[in-house]
Amino acid sequence: QFKRVEGLKKARILRRERYLEKLIKSGGEVKSKAENQPKSIATLIPRQNSFALNQKILQSDTNSTHKFEMQLVKADLADKQFMMSFHESFRVYQRYQTSIHQDKPQDCDIQTFAGFLCDSPLIYEMKNNKGFGAFHQQYLVDGAIVAVGVVDILPHSLSSVYLYYDPDWWGKGPNLSPGTYTAIREVQFTQQLDLPFYYMGYYIHSCPKMR
């Protein structure tokens, strides 16, 4: 193991030397360490991701070809705002389940969806301009839902419950990863809510859908 680590160090040094040699020959300037520092979440994604219930928050530039928005809604079947997008959200869920997990349509019908992701036992509560309970964080492009992150907002954490997305829309781009992107946005949301913990959920090796 020591030899392997030593070999990795040597390879890194050699790569650095080749990089410097190439720069010297081309007359380029070596970037300082400050320029090579890892970027923060704030520099990589839009900052508009605060707790604003039932409001579509613009994420794209005003002159962008497509309009990208986010909207946070209560996961509550008795909530009128939630029910306004309920059927559209269900259709995205069913396409996701049948395409990604190969579920049969009858196994992911509207009743299953409602009981699984829209009927949380958590009690909604507002405190210090924060809402606690179960929510759907909707990602919309040109007014259409393309992904939904189901989250529980608790006094000391944000818990990522589930994610479903439109496989047809996300399949158009070879480098688009909805799971990675929405997780980053949820980390950002956790930070903006000033919560100390973000829970990504459990990995169950024996569950075929998680492999």
C-alpha positions in Angstrom: 0.0 0.0 0.0 2.9 2.4 0.8 4.5 1.7 -2.6 1.1 2.5 -4.3 0.8 5.8 -2.5 4.4 6.7 -3.3 3.7 5.8 -7.0 0.7 8.1 -7.0 2.8 11.0 -5.6 5.4 10.4 -8.3 2.8 10.4 -11.0 1.3 13.7 -9.7 4.8 15.3 -9.7 5.4 14.1 -13.3 2.1 15.5 -14.5 2.9 18.8 -12.8 6.4 18.9 -14.4 4.9 18.2 -17.9 2.3 20.9 -17.3 5.0 23.5 -16.4 7.2 22.5 -19.3 4.3 22.9 -21.7 3.5 26.4 -20.3 7.2 27.5 -20.6 7.4 26.4 -24.2 4.1 28.2 -25.1 5.0 31.3 -23.1 1.9 30.9 -20.8 1.5 31.9 -17.2 1.2 29.5 -14.4 -2.0 29.8 -12.5 -1.7 30.6 -8.8 -3.1 28.4 -6.1 -5.8 31.0 -5.4 -7.2 30.6 -9.0 -7.3 26.8 -8.6 -9.3 26.8 -5.3 -12.5 24.6 -5.3 -15.6 26.6 -6.1 -18.4 27.0 -3.6 -22.0 26.0 -4.2 -22.9 29.7 -4.5 -20.6 30.2 -7.5 -21.9 27.2 -9.3 -25.7 27.5 -9.1 -28.2 30.3 -8.8 -28.7 31.8 -5.3 -32.5 32.1 -5.7 -33.5 29.1 -3.6 -35.0 30.5 -0.4 -38.1 29.3 1.5 -40.9 30.9 -0.6 -44.0 28.8 -0.5 -46.1 28.5 -3.6 -43.9 31.0 -5.5 -42.2 30.3 -8.8 -38.6 31.5 -8.4 -36.8 32.3 -11.6 -33.4 30.5 -11.9 -32.4 31.3 -15.4 -31.3 34.6 -16.9 -34.0 36.8 -18.3 -32.6 36.5 -21.8 -32.2 32.7 -21.7 -33.8 30.6 -24.5 -35.7 28.5 -21.9 -37.3 29.6 -18.6 -36.1 27.6 -15.6 -38.0 28.0 -12.3 -38.3 26.3 -8.9 -41.4 26.2 -6.8 -41.9 24.8 -3.2 -45.3 23.5 -2.4 -46.7 21.6 0.6 -47.1 17.9 0.2 -50.7 18.1 1.4 -53.8 16.7 -0.5 -55.9 19.2 1.4 -53.8 22.2 0.1 -55.4 24.0 -2.9 -52.0 25.2 -4.2 -50.6 21.7 -4.1 -53.6 20.2 -5.9 -53.2 22.7 -8.7 -50.1 20.8 -10.0 -51.0 17.4 -8.4 -52.0 15.7 -11.7 -49.1 17.0 -13.7 -46.7 16.0 -10.9 -48.3 12.5 -10.9 -47.8 12.1 -14.6 -44.1 12.8 -14.2 -43.9 10.4 -11.3 -45.6 7.6 -13.3 -43.3 8.2 -16.3 -40.3 8.0 -14.0 -41.5 4.8 -12.3 -42.3 2.9 -15.5 -39.2 4.1 -17.4 -36.5 4.1 -14.8 -37.8 1.3 -12.5 -39.8 -0.6 -15.0 -42.9 -0.6 -12.8 -46.2 -1.6 -14.2 -48.7 1.4 -14.5 -51.1 -0.3 -12.1 -48.3 -0.5 -9.5 -47.7 3.3 -9.6 -51.2 4.6 -10.1 -52.5 7.9 -8.6 -53.6 6.3 -5.3 -50.1 4.8 -4.8 -48.5 8.2 -5.6 -50.8 10.0 -3.2 -50.2 7.6 -0.3 -46.5 7.3 -0.9 -45.4 11.0 -1.4 -48.4 13.2 -0.7 -49.7 12.1 2.7 -47.0 12.7 5.3 -47.7 12.3 9.0 -45.6 15.5 9.7 -47.5 18.5 11.1 -47.0 21.8 9.3 -45.6 24.6 11.4 -44.2 28.1 10.8 -41.5 29.3 13.0 -39.0 32.2 12.5 -40.1 32.5 8.8 -39.4 28.9 8.2 -42.0 26.2 7.4 -41.6 22.7 8.8 -43.2 19.6 7.3 -43.3 17.7 4.1 -42.8 19.6 0.8 -42.4 19.1 -3.0 -39.6 21.1 -4.5 -40.6 21.4 -8.2 -38.2 22.1 -11.0 -39.9 23.7 -14.0 -38.7 24.4 -17.5 -40.9 26.6 -19.7 -43.7 26.1 -17.1 -43.6 22.3 -17.2 -42.5 20.1 -14.3 -39.3 18.2 -15.2 -38.3 17.0 -11.7 -39.7 16.9 -8.2 -37.6 16.6 -5.0 -39.7 15.4 -2.0 -38.2 16.8 1.2 -39.0 16.9 4.9 -37.9 20.2 6.5 -37.3 19.6 10.2 -36.1 22.0 13.0 -32.5 20.7 12.7 -32.3 19.2 9.3 -33.5 18.8 5.7 -34.2 15.2 4.7 -34.3 14.1 1.1 -37.2 11.7 0.9 -37.5 10.9 -2.9 -36.8 12.3 -6.3 -38.7 11.7 -9.5 -38.2 13.3 -12.9 -39.3 13.3 -16.5 -36.9 10.7 -18.2 -37.8 12.0 -21.7 -36.7 15.6 -20.9 -33.6 14.7 -18.9 -32.6 12.1 -21.6 -32.1 14.9 -24.2 -28.8 15.9 -22.7 -25.9 13.4 -22.4 -24.4 15.1 -19.3 -27.6 15.9 -17.4 -27.8 14.2 -14.0 -31.0 15.1 -12.2 -30.1 13.3 -9.0 -26.8 15.1 -8.7 -28.2 18.5 -9.5 -31.2 18.3 -7.2 -29.0 17.0 -4.3 -26.8 20.1 -4.8 -29.8 22.4 -4.7 -31.1 20.7 -1.6 -27.7 21.2 0.1 -27.9 24.9 -0.9 -31.5 25.0 0.5 -30.3 23.5 3.8 -27.6 26.1 4.1 -30.0 29.0 3.3 -32.5 27.7 5.9 -29.6 27.7 8.4 -30.0 24.1 9.2 -27.0 22.1 10.4 -27.8 18.7 8.8 -28.8 17.4 5.3 -29.9 13.7 5.1 -29.7 12.0 1.7 -31.6 8.9 2.8 -30.7 5.3 3.1 -28.9 3.0 0.6 -30.3 -0.6 0.8 -28.1 -3.0 -1.1 -30.7 -5.7 -1.2 -33.2 -3.4 -3.0 -32.9 -3.9 -6.8 -34.1 -0.3 -7.5 -31.1 1.1 -5.7 -28.4 -0.8 -7.6 
